[in-house]
Amino acid sequence: MSNGLPVSRRINVTLSLAALAAQGANLNTALILGASTVIDTNERMRPYAGITDVAADYGTASPEYLAAALYFGQTPKPQSVCIGRWAKTATSGSLRGGVLSAAQQALAQWQAITNGAFNITIDGTARNVSALNFSSASNLNGVASIVQAALASYATVVWTGSQFQVTSKSSGIGAAASGTITLTANPAANDTVTINGTAVTFVASAPTGSQVLIGASAAATAANLQAFLAASADANLSQCSYATAGAVTTVTAIAVGTAGNAITLAKSSSAITLSGATLAGGVAASTVSYATAPGSGTDVSAMLGLTSALASAPVNGISAEQPTDAVAIFLDRFANKFLGIEFADTAVTDDQHVAVAAMIEADQAHIYGITTQNPQALDSTVTTDLASRLKALNYQYSVIQYSSASPYAISSFLGRLLTVDFNGNSTTITMDYKQEPGIVAETLSTSQANALQAKNCNVFAAYQNNTSIVQYGVTPSGIFVDSIYNAIWFKNAVQTAVYNLQYQSPTKIPQTDAGNALIAGAISSVCDQAVTNGYLAPGVWNSAGFGAIVQGQTLSKGYYVYTPPISSQSQADREARKSVSFQVAAKEAGAIGDVDIALTVNR
């Protein structure tokens, strides 16, 4: 029986849910880069919410833990930290098995295996692992040791507490074999050099086929040989690449690995000198493949979690990275996941620090933290120390701290700086006068303090009133680091607000004065929050004027947003659907550091 006509017959309602707003960058997290092998170069980075999580992965003696302990030791406690892997040295290929459940870890099922086997390829060579007897294993570490013994020459096998991991004993990306052919004199007609089984004949005139013209000198003949080899389509010769300098031709196998070591070189003339009878120096890339089922024995590839259906993606070895190489990867892959960045490694040189600082300066969206323990920072006569070099470069997006007590003192500095809740009220801070729990304060002479101040190098300094404070919270440029941090937030917040205005609009932002007013409103809302959180405040505008403001005018709201009329827009910009160019004048609230007080006492 009918329940009546649907209401939609007369009143039709449609529902459109607005898209979730895009999130801005994470401005309250630092990235600690270290060389410990906990994280592989595929994963690269992990976030941590507390020091116990860091200790579980890194132990309590690693540089990463020591830096993170200072970071989390700040008050208020930072929300999170990211730890990233720097390939300081060439890394090894590895395979991280799938996480095993409690049932899969039960020892009884492992002890039942007396003839286990699996296949795995390590460094390009297939290995059959067989005769695995786990009956005497007392735990899964013991199982790993038994597999390790079977792969002892090629890889290490460990049980991490939740999964098995296989790591090649080699490292790096491998190398191609190479050799040289040197013409010590001009070869005679019909002399030959043979590469990988193909003979090349030198002739006095009219070369054809596999013939090379003898030139006026050995170098000229070598150049002719180079031209022939580079253009040859011969199957044997095409397995190599060639480069000639003077009378020396270098032959390099195309394929990386040991196979190139079998490519032969031969000659028929005393005018030709070879580096050897074969190419040499070929090294296989460090790799570990997924495990597969063996031809015989009890298949344990899946029990170990090493199959393609269970394990993580294999990680190939890579060459050693410069610090800038590592930072570039993190800026590319994880740019919005952190703001501060530092190295938990005392081996980073001054030149390497300067190179990273230059990269961060160009990025203009992060802050690079450095600890220096070089006592030359305390010497006003030295201008070649790291702090002096950074100051000379006038860098704004780096911050350096001197500490004789800890090589990771800057971690505490960043831990305090990156705690600002920009959505709160009066929440912005200055780093001047702040504390660094876990860092022993420096007892400085006046001349030492003056030297650090002159070099714009921060320090956690002890004062005679039994307090210790960070001074002065500046970047090498002399600009206070909170100004840079706040400006990064301001830029990100305006960008995100205007993006979300477009992203969440169910229709469009019209290219009219009304549409531009919507954009100006989004910008103004961020400016209002900047006033609320203490970044901006009413004050005198001391730069050149624009729009309705002039130099020397008071910004009563702490900011001014100028929106040109749409009629001023060029036709080209209109056809390109651009907005007008907005201009924002923003007045920082600043912060008081030093105080002068004149006391007049009358008796």
ZAPA-623788 format. One line per field, with one value per residue (C-alpha): residue number from 1; residue in three letters; x, y, z. Coordinates in pm, whole numbers, padded with zeros to 5 digits. Layout:
<rs>
num = NUM_...
residu = ALA_...
xx = X_...
yy = Y_...
zz = Z_...
</rs>
This chain:
<rs>
num = 1_2_3_4_5_6_7_8_9_10_11_12_13_14_15_16_17_18_19_20_21_22_23_24_25_26_27_28_29_30_31_32_33_34_35_36_37_38_39_40_41_42_43_44_45_46_47_48_49_50_51_52_53_54_55_56_57_58_59_60_61_62_63_64_65_66_67_68_69_70_71_72_73_74_75_76_77_78_79_80_81_82_83_84_85_86_87_88_89_90_91_92_93_94_95_96_97_98_99_100_101_102_103_104_105_106_107_108_109_110_111_112_113_114_115_116_117_118_119_120_121_122_123_124_125_126_127_128_129_130_131_132_133_134_135_136_137_138_139_140_141_142_143_144_145_146_147_148_149_150_151_152_153_154_155_156_157_158_159_160_161_162_163_164_165_166_167_168_169_170_171_172_173_174_175_176_177_178_179_180_181_182_183_184_185_186_187_188_189_190_191_192_193_194_195_196_197_198_199_200_201_202_203_204_205_206_207_208_209_210_211_212_213_214_215_216_217_218_219_220_221_222_223_224_225_226_227_228_229_230_231_232_233_234_235_236_237_238_239_240_241_242_243_244_245_246_247_248_249_250_251_252_253_254_255_256_257_258_259_260_261_262_263_264_265_266_267_268_269_270_271_272_273_274_275_276_277_278_279_280_281_282_283_284_285_286_287_288_289_290_291_292_293_294_295_296_297_298_299_300_301_302_303_304_305_306_307_308_309_310_311_312_313_314_315_316_317_318_319_320_321_322_323_324_325_326_327_328_329_330_331_332_333_334_335_336_337_338_339_340_341_342_343_344_345_346_347_348_349_350_351_352_353_354_355_356_357_358_359_360_361_362_363_364_365_366_367_368_369_370_371_372_373_374_375_376_377_378_379_380_381_382_383_384_385_386_387_388_389_390_391_392_393_394_395_396_397_398_399_400_401_402_403_404_405_406_407_408_409_410_411_412_413_414_415_416_417_418_419_420_421_422_423_424_425_426_427_428_429_430_431_432_433_434_435_436_437_438_439_440_441_442_443_444_445_446_447_448_449_450_451_452_453_454_455_456_457_458_459_460_461_462_463_464_465_466_467_468_469_470_471_472_473_474_475_476_477_478_479_480_481_482_483_484_485_486_487_488_489_490_491_492_493_494_495_496_497_498_499_500_501_502_503_504_505_506_507_508_509_510_511_512_513_514_515_516_517_518_519_520_521_522_523_524_525_526_527_528_529_530_531_532_533_534_535_536_537_538_539_540_541_542_543_544_545_546_547_548_549_550_551_552_553_554_555_556_557_558_559_560_561_562_563_564_565_566_567_568_569_570_571_572_573_574_575_576_577_578_579_580_581_582_583_584_585_586_587_588_589_590_591_592_593_594_595_596_597_598_599_600_601_602_603
residu = MET_SER_ASN_GLY_LEU_PRO_VAL_SER_ARG_ARG_ILE_ASN_VAL_THR_LEU_SER_LEU_ALA_ALA_LEU_ALA_ALA_GLN_GLY_ALA_ASN_LEU_ASN_THR_ALA_LEU_ILE_LEU_GLY_ALA_SER_THR_VAL_ILE_ASP_THR_ASN_GLU_ARG_MET_ARG_PRO_TYR_ALA_GLY_ILE_THR_ASP_VAL_ALA_ALA_ASP_TYR_GLY_THR_ALA_SER_PRO_GLU_TYR_LEU_ALA_ALA_ALA_LEU_TYR_PHE_GLY_GLN_THR_PRO_LYS_PRO_GLN_SER_VAL_CYS_ILE_GLY_ARG_TRP_ALA_LYS_THR_ALA_THR_SER_GLY_SER_LEU_ARG_GLY_GLY_VAL_LEU_SER_ALA_ALA_GLN_GLN_ALA_LEU_ALA_GLN_TRP_GLN_ALA_ILE_THR_ASN_GLY_ALA_PHE_ASN_ILE_THR_ILE_ASP_GLY_THR_ALA_ARG_ASN_VAL_SER_ALA_LEU_ASN_PHE_SER_SER_ALA_SER_ASN_LEU_ASN_GLY_VAL_ALA_SER_ILE_VAL_GLN_ALA_ALA_LEU_ALA_SER_TYR_ALA_THR_VAL_VAL_TRP_THR_GLY_SER_GLN_PHE_GLN_VAL_THR_SER_LYS_SER_SER_GLY_ILE_GLY_ALA_ALA_ALA_SER_GLY_THR_ILE_THR_LEU_THR_ALA_ASN_PRO_ALA_ALA_ASN_ASP_THR_VAL_THR_ILE_ASN_GLY_THR_ALA_VAL_THR_PHE_VAL_ALA_SER_ALA_PRO_THR_GLY_SER_GLN_VAL_LEU_ILE_GLY_ALA_SER_ALA_ALA_ALA_THR_ALA_ALA_ASN_LEU_GLN_ALA_PHE_LEU_ALA_ALA_SER_ALA_ASP_ALA_ASN_LEU_SER_GLN_CYS_SER_TYR_ALA_THR_ALA_GLY_ALA_VAL_THR_THR_VAL_THR_ALA_ILE_ALA_VAL_GLY_THR_ALA_GLY_ASN_ALA_ILE_THR_LEU_ALA_LYS_SER_SER_SER_ALA_ILE_THR_LEU_SER_GLY_ALA_THR_LEU_ALA_GLY_GLY_VAL_ALA_ALA_SER_THR_VAL_SER_TYR_ALA_THR_ALA_PRO_GLY_SER_GLY_THR_ASP_VAL_SER_ALA_MET_LEU_GLY_LEU_THR_SER_ALA_LEU_ALA_SER_ALA_PRO_VAL_ASN_GLY_ILE_SER_ALA_GLU_GLN_PRO_THR_ASP_ALA_VAL_ALA_ILE_PHE_LEU_ASP_ARG_PHE_ALA_ASN_LYS_PHE_LEU_GLY_ILE_GLU_PHE_ALA_ASP_THR_ALA_VAL_THR_ASP_ASP_GLN_HIS_VAL_ALA_VAL_ALA_ALA_MET_ILE_GLU_ALA_ASP_GLN_ALA_HIS_ILE_TYR_GLY_ILE_THR_THR_GLN_ASN_PRO_GLN_ALA_LEU_ASP_SER_THR_VAL_THR_THR_ASP_LEU_ALA_SER_ARG_LEU_LYS_ALA_LEU_ASN_TYR_GLN_TYR_SER_VAL_ILE_GLN_TYR_SER_SER_ALA_SER_PRO_TYR_ALA_ILE_SER_SER_PHE_LEU_GLY_ARG_LEU_LEU_THR_VAL_ASP_PHE_ASN_GLY_ASN_SER_THR_THR_ILE_THR_MET_ASP_TYR_LYS_GLN_GLU_PRO_GLY_ILE_VAL_ALA_GLU_THR_LEU_SER_THR_SER_GLN_ALA_ASN_ALA_LEU_GLN_ALA_LYS_ASN_CYS_ASN_VAL_PHE_ALA_ALA_TYR_GLN_ASN_ASN_THR_SER_ILE_VAL_GLN_TYR_GLY_VAL_THR_PRO_SER_GLY_ILE_PHE_VAL_ASP_SER_ILE_TYR_ASN_ALA_ILE_TRP_PHE_LYS_ASN_ALA_VAL_GLN_THR_ALA_VAL_TYR_ASN_LEU_GLN_TYR_GLN_SER_PRO_THR_LYS_ILE_PRO_GLN_THR_ASP_ALA_GLY_ASN_ALA_LEU_ILE_ALA_GLY_ALA_ILE_SER_SER_VAL_CYS_ASP_GLN_ALA_VAL_THR_ASN_GLY_TYR_LEU_ALA_PRO_GLY_VAL_TRP_ASN_SER_ALA_GLY_PHE_GLY_ALA_ILE_VAL_GLN_GLY_GLN_THR_LEU_SER_LYS_GLY_TYR_TYR_VAL_TYR_THR_PRO_PRO_ILE_SER_SER_GLN_SER_GLN_ALA_ASP_ARG_GLU_ALA_ARG_LYS_SER_VAL_SER_PHE_GLN_VAL_ALA_ALA_LYS_GLU_ALA_GLY_ALA_ILE_GLY_ASP_VAL_ASP_ILE_ALA_LEU_THR_VAL_ASN_ARG
xx = 00000_00139_00260_00174_00361_00727_00790_01055_00768_00713_01017_01342_01653_02006_02302_02659_02921_03205_03555_03770_03994_04357_04595_04894_05250_05342_05514_05561_05797_06170_06353_06660_06885_07118_07326_07197_07060_06724_06538_06625_06666_06328_06133_06368_06166_05950_05749_05775_05537_05767_06112_06009_05917_06257_06433_06245_06389_06728_06828_06946_07303_07254_07302_06941_06816_07042_06919_06555_06586_06688_06408_06135_06286_06163_05869_05606_05677_05684_05410_05635_05970_06069_06388_06534_06806_07116_07323_07650_07828_07725_07424_07348_07060_06804_06465_06238_05999_05634_05535_05450_05144_05167_05043_05304_05574_05478_05799_05646_05575_05932_06081_05886_06096_06398_06461_06358_06455_06393_06547_06670_06887_07160_07375_07238_07327_07055_07108_06937_06917_06852_06884_06749_06690_06504_06430_06683_06596_06494_06349_06316_06657_06782_06586_06749_07092_07034_06932_07227_07467_07336_07391_07703_07913_07649_07408_07312_06975_06819_06492_06385_06120_05841_05993_06294_06534_06794_07079_07347_07706_07801_07712_07661_07530_07804_08057_08110_08429_08677_09016_09243_09400_09709_09883_10244_10330_10143_10041_10150_09912_09723_09797_09485_09323_09049_08767_08522_08608_08580_08907_08964_09234_09443_09495_09692_09404_09039_08913_08607_08416_08608_08903_09045_09257_09610_09654_09955_10021_09922_09672_09519_09488_09330_09077_08991_08957_08724_08504_08481_08399_08138_07957_07989_07677_07877_07707_08032_08159_07817_07848_08093_08122_08438_08621_08954_09201_09521_09640_09449_09106_08908_08673_08385_08124_07772_07630_07718_07842_08095_07996_08198_08514_08495_08511_08846_09113_09386_09644_09886_10135_10401_10276_09962_09955_09653_09553_09497_09363_09013_08830_08847_08678_08322_08126_07766_07511_07406_07058_06831_06530_06206_06230_06063_05977_06267_06283_06304_06276_06010_05931_05983_05986_05635_05697_05987_05762_06009_05783_05653_05307_05429_05755_05822_05969_06335_06578_06875_07209_07300_07621_07724_07539_07660_07442_07296_07196_07004_06839_06729_06551_06363_06266_06132_05949_05848_05864_05534_05601_05859_05992_06317_06601_06928_07192_07254_07609_07924_08116_07934_08201_08174_08173_07890_07691_07735_07619_07304_07239_07261_07002_06764_06811_06699_06405_06277_06029_06238_06491_06829_06973_07344_07543_07904_08152_08448_08595_08693_08333_08429_08724_08645_08969_08871_08658_08684_08479_08135_07936_08142_08102_07724_07704_07911_07660_07374_07161_06811_06682_06953_07031_07355_07426_07755_07767_08073_07846_07643_07690_07311_07220_07037_06784_06666_06654_06433_06221_06127_06091_05855_05587_05388_05013_04947_04571_04584_04576_04908_05098_05393_05728_06083_06374_06555_06546_06425_06564_06723_06659_06938_07198_07470_07481_07801_07981_08116_08339_08209_08449_08333_07967_08042_08218_07920_07682_07892_07885_07507_07577_07329_07430_07267_07440_07462_07395_07506_07149_07153_06952_07048_06893_06919_07061_06969_06759_06893_06973_07316_07164_07087_06712_06546_06456_06099_06046_06150_05940_05634_05680_05693_05364_05213_05302_05179_04854_04770_04850_04636_04344_04326_04370_04083_03865_03896_03904_03589_03385_03100_03097_03376_03538_03423_03681_03514_03563_03333_03546_03866_03699_03647_04020_04102_03870_04057_04386_04243_04121_04479_04602_04340_04469_04825_04713_04539_04839_05072_05270_05123_05012_04917_05218_05382_05446_05808_05843_05733_05358_05112_04738_04590_04889_05201_05530_05494_05124_04992_04841_04557_04474_04834_04794_04652_04535_04536_04309_04330_04005_03937_03921_04297_04370_04523_04328_04601_04568_04191_04203_04447_04190_04429_04329_04453_04785_04718_04960_04970_05140_05194_05345_05525_05451_05819_05949_06141_06480_06708_06577_06729_06601_06710_06640_06648_06640_06580_06657
yy = 00000_00347_00578_00884_01099_01183_01537_01572_01581_01941_02038_01915_01959_01869_01845_01941_01893_02142_02000_01975_02278_02236_02230_02459_02350_02203_02495_02329_02044_02011_01758_01594_01439_01159_00878_00591_00302_00274_00432_00322_00556_00459_00551_00843_01001_00910_01137_01088_01218_01166_01066_00712_00643_00771_00555_00246_00292_00451_00349_00609_00664_00758_01116_01123_01033_01287_01565_01459_01447_01813_01898_01725_01853_02205_02371_02377_02033_02030_01830_01617_01579_01411_01209_01160_00941_01100_00860_00987_00683_00452_00248_-00121_-00281_-00426_-00591_-00531_-00820_-00787_-00741_-01079_-01126_-01286_-01614_-01599_-01539_-01847_-02045_-02392_-02354_-02238_-02528_-02767_-02657_-02885_-02843_-02485_-02314_-02008_-01827_-01469_-01253_-01050_-00804_-00940_-01303_-01560_-01751_-02071_-02083_-02439_-02688_-02441_-02627_-02415_-02698_-02573_-02203_-02057_-01735_-01549_-01394_-01750_-01808_-01497_-01625_-01955_-01778_-01542_-01836_-01960_-01616_-01527_-01428_-01214_-01055_-01002_-01113_-00971_-00997_-00644_-00750_-00742_-00839_-00995_-00774_-00883_-00643_-00689_-00686_-00464_-00098_00166_00172_-00049_00038_-00040_-00218_-00017_-00031_00173_00146_00365_00434_00482_00536_00538_00179_00032_-00065_-00386_-00363_-00452_-00390_-00632_-00526_-00783_-01019_-00768_-00681_-00324_-00285_00026_00117_00384_00490_00437_00262_00039_-00193_-00239_-00029_00292_00545_00598_00970_01200_01124_00875_01126_01177_00802_00769_01037_00836_00524_00712_00828_00474_00312_00572_00523_00144_-00072_-00390_-00604_-00658_-00302_-00163_-00319_-00044_00334_00515_00836_00953_01206_01249_00904_00719_00566_00457_00164_00137_-00137_-00007_-00238_-00179_-00493_-00771_-00901_-00622_-00764_-01043_-00805_-00874_-00648_-00767_-00614_-00712_-00425_-00301_00051_-00032_-00069_-00220_-00178_-00551_-00855_-00767_-00467_-00437_-00267_-00380_-00401_-00515_-00272_-00346_-00498_-00750_-00897_-01041_-01404_-01674_-02041_-02286_-02587_-02822_-02815_-02650_-02303_-02046_-01733_-01634_-01736_-01493_-01226_-01170_-01230_-00960_-00997_-00926_-00731_-00364_-00254_-00356_-00074_-00044_00081_00439_00639_00859_01190_01538_01709_01931_01620_01487_01820_01859_01523_01622_01961_01782_01494_01632_02012_02075_01823_02026_02379_02356_02138_02030_01757_01522_01459_01633_01543_01799_02049_02427_02427_02174_02381_02689_02496_02377_02727_02861_02607_02692_03063_03007_02793_03066_02832_02661_02748_02571_02526_02480_02420_02533_02421_02598_02835_03071_03191_03358_03541_03881_03877_03565_03619_03276_03075_02946_03216_03489_03328_03303_03664_03778_03600_03785_03470_03514_03155_02999_03025_02930_02873_02833_02564_02408_02166_01998_01944_01941_02255_02402_02120_02275_02616_02485_02290_02616_02825_02585_02572_02877_02825_03089_03038_03151_03486_03658_03339_03459_03462_03586_03349_03615_03535_03175_02870_02552_02258_02003_02250_02370_02749_02919_03134_03407_03706_04037_04024_03673_03775_04080_03863_03630_03924_04087_03763_03722_03389_03281_03137_03003_03230_03232_03561_03673_03661_03279_03267_03151_03277_03244_03558_03708_03484_03623_03494_03559_03862_04019_03984_03817_03457_03501_03762_03506_03229_03454_03574_03214_03148_03471_03386_03028_03135_03394_03147_02876_03111_03236_02885_02756_03047_02915_02545_02550_02775_02576_02817_03070_03389_03644_03863_04177_04425_04206_03899_04079_04196_03829_03767_04082_03957_03627_03815_04047_03754_03626_03975_03994_03665_03799_04089_03847_03617_03913_03910_04239_04550_04912_05129_05381_05268_05359_05226_05375_05419_05269_05283_05501_05498_05713_05680_05796_05714_05509_05173_05176_04808_04692_04622_04760_04564_04752_04622_04809_04853_04587_04863_04913_04560_04501_04312_04049_03980_03974_03720_03515_03522_03681_03884_04236_04262_04289_04471_04427_04658_04469_04621_04381_04412_04340_04259_04447_04299_04551_04812_05144_05290_05619_05638_05980_05971_06285_06286
zz = 00000_-00094_00184_-00024_-00270_-00207_-00088_-00359_-00609_-00501_-00297_-00449_-00235_-00342_-00107_-00188_00081_00071_00026_00336_00361_00259_00554_00575_00645_00985_01157_01497_01412_01361_01147_01302_01037_01140_00995_01212_01005_01184_00891_00538_00244_00097_00411_00489_00772_01072_01302_01680_01945_02243_02358_02455_02093_01983_02243_02124_01775_01840_02190_02439_02321_01956_01834_01718_02066_02237_02007_02044_02425_02429_02188_02389_02715_02641_02815_02678_02535_02154_01983_01765_01598_01273_01241_00895_00748_00604_00393_00535_00392_00109_00218_00179_-00005_00234_00261_00560_00606_00690_01055_01207_01426_01769_01621_01345_01606_01808_01849_01817_01445_01383_01580_01357_01056_01004_00631_00557_00234_00017_-00278_-00264_-00492_-00323_-00514_-00841_-00770_-00698_-00374_-00267_00111_00225_00510_00766_01091_01348_01592_01847_01817_02153_02008_01681_01728_01710_01389_01241_01347_01167_00846_00895_00909_00574_00419_00616_00315_00150_00399_00760_00897_01214_01403_01500_01751_01495_01160_00992_00797_00542_00461_00198_00319_00025_-00014_-00277_-00631_-00772_-01038_-01404_-01508_-01712_-01877_-02102_-02447_-02476_-02806_-02697_-03063_-03390_-03477_-03808_-04085_-04004_-03631_-03431_-03097_-02993_-02760_-02626_-02913_-03199_-03373_-03490_-03758_-03816_-04185_-04369_-04596_-04694_-04378_-04417_-04182_-03857_-03970_-03827_-04014_-03882_-03813_-03816_-03448_-03183_-03044_-03390_-03435_-03090_-03190_-03502_-03286_-03051_-03341_-03477_-03143_-03052_-03384_-03404_-03398_-03339_-03073_-02881_-02900_-02804_-02459_-02367_-02375_-02477_-02387_-02525_-02388_-02587_-02689_-02413_-02475_-02169_-02221_-01969_-01950_-02000_-01733_-01370_-01195_-01207_-01552_-01712_-01557_-01819_-02118_-02287_-02434_-02672_-02909_-03183_-03158_-02918_-02995_-02799_-02420_-02243_-01879_-01861_-02042_-01922_-01787_-01409_-01117_-01184_-00860_-00822_-00684_-00328_-00357_-00188_-00370_-00238_-00129_-00339_-00302_-00336_-00566_-00270_00108_00325_00191_00470_00252_00363_00727_00729_00576_00293_-00008_-00241_-00089_00266_00274_00223_-00109_-00139_-00069_-00303_-00178_-00264_-00274_00016_00026_00099_00362_00089_-00110_00188_00268_-00095_-00075_00241_00099_-00207_-00038_00301_00279_00461_00740_00932_00973_01171_01048_01212_01189_01480_01363_01481_01163_00948_00846_00845_00465_00463_00714_00496_00189_00368_00502_00146_00033_00318_00247_-00111_00006_00245_00412_00681_00951_00969_01317_01388_01706_01707_01974_01819_02082_01801_01814_02145_01991_01842_01640_01444_01135_00974_01224_01124_01302_01135_00794_00829_00943_00645_00420_00596_00618_00761_00758_00972_01341_01515_01885_02066_02335_02491_02678_02403_02029_01995_02191_01893_01932_02258_02090_01809_02057_02230_01915_01738_02010_01902_01853_01591_01630_01993_02169_02254_02176_01968_02147_02127_02193_02394_02770_02714_02892_02758_02991_02970_02846_03084_03063_02949_03205_02981_03021_02892_02596_02504_02526_02312_02053_02025_02003_01731_01531_01580_01748_02014_02349_02665_02915_03294_03476_03821_03955_03934_03612_03264_02942_02567_02417_02180_01958_01631_01284_01128_00954_01291_01237_01533_01457_01585_01311_01051_01208_01234_00876_00751_00930_00793_00434_00470_00639_00371_00095_00255_00325_-00033_-00172_00042_-00067_-00420_-00329_-00119_-00347_-00508_-00801_-00859_-00739_-00998_-01170_-01038_-00757_-00549_-00623_-00534_-00213_-00119_-00161_00036_00309_00329_00358_00622_00831_00854_00941_01218_01359_01338_01558_01794_01834_01890_01567_01441_01629_01556_01485_01255_00898_00826_00473_00141_00110_-00135_-00181_00091_00328_00334_00517_00877_00894_01186_01096_01346_01291_01262_00892_00569_00263_-00066_-00342_-00675_-00868_-01129_-01390_-01349_-01464_-01806_-02070_-02083_-01709_-01738_-02018_-01811_-01525_-01279_-00977_-00925_-00740_-00367_-00138_00239_00488_00814_01129_01362_01732_01801_02148_02417_02497_02663_02908_03013_03340_03494_03866_04028_04407_04615_04985
</rs>
